Amino acid sequence: MEYAAKFNELSWFAPHQVNTEERRMDHFEQGLKGSIRSMIVGQTFEKIQGMYQRTVKIARVLEELESESRAMNLGKRKLELNRGGFKGMNSKQLMPGKPQGKGKQPMA
């Protein structure tokens, strides 16, 4: 939605670039994020409004997927910590104040 607002704003400065519906849609499509553009490129629209509405729906779905992915990754990290630490680290490396070396410590 932010991109569409900026697109409309900038269109005022170059009306000859967007003087037909087809040119307007072409320029709008070119400025989309690659992930959204790849989903829009094969579709046909008569008006930019339809293209805009589809773009907003795609952006929402992608945001939801990213959010779910972040939540899943966070859950995995928490699970790893609860199971005994990060990959490649043993529990001694995660406990501050405990001796890290091998063998017994000399008595003082």
Backbone hydrogen bonds, N-H to C=O, Kabsch-Sander energy under -0.5 kcal/mol:
donor,donor_aa,acceptor,acceptor_aa,energy
5,A,1,M,-2.1
6,K,2,E,-2.4
7,F,3,Y,-2.9
8,N,4,A,-2.5
9,E,5,A,-2.2
10,L,6,K,-2.8
11,S,7,F,-1.8
12,W,8,N,-0.7
12,W,9,E,-0.9
13,F,10,L,-1.3
14,A,10,L,-0.6
14,A,11,S,-0.7
17,Q,14,A,-1.6
18,V,14,A,-0.7
18,V,15,P,-0.8
19,N,16,H,-0.6
24,R,20,T,-2.5
25,M,21,E,-2.4
26,D,22,E,-2.4
27,H,23,R,-2.5
28,F,24,R,-2.2
29,E,25,M,-2.8
30,Q,26,D,-2.2
31,G,27,H,-1.2
31,G,28,F,-0.5
32,L,29,E,-1.3
37,R,33,K,-3.3
38,S,34,G,-2.4
39,M,35,S,-0.5
39,M,36,I,-0.8
40,I,36,I,-1.4
41,V,37,R,-2.6
43,Q,40,I,-2.5
51,M,47,K,-1.4
52,Y,48,I,-3.1
53,Q,49,Q,-2.5
54,R,50,G,-2.1
55,T,51,M,-2.3
56,V,52,Y,-2.4
57,K,53,Q,-1.9
58,I,54,R,-2.5
59,A,55,T,-2.7
60,R,56,V,-2.2
61,V,57,K,-2.3
62,L,58,I,-2.6
63,E,59,A,-2.3
64,E,60,R,-2.5
65,L,61,V,-2.5
66,E,62,L,-2.4
67,S,63,E,-2.5
68,E,64,E,-2.7
69,S,65,L,-2.4
70,R,66,E,-2.5
71,A,67,S,-2.3
72,M,68,E,-2.5
73,N,69,S,-2.6
74,L,70,R,-2.4
75,G,71,A,-2.3
76,K,72,M,-2.3
77,R,73,N,-2.2
78,K,74,L,-2.3
79,L,75,G,-2.3
80,E,76,K,-2.4
81,L,77,R,-2.2
82,N,78,K,-2.4
83,R,79,L,-1.6
84,G,80,E,-0.5
84,G,81,L,-1.0
85,G,80,E,-1.9
89,M,86,F,-1.9
93,Q,90,N,-0.8
94,L,90,N,-0.8
94,L,91,S,-0.5
95,M,91,S,-0.6
95,M,92,K,-0.7
98,K,95,M,-1.1
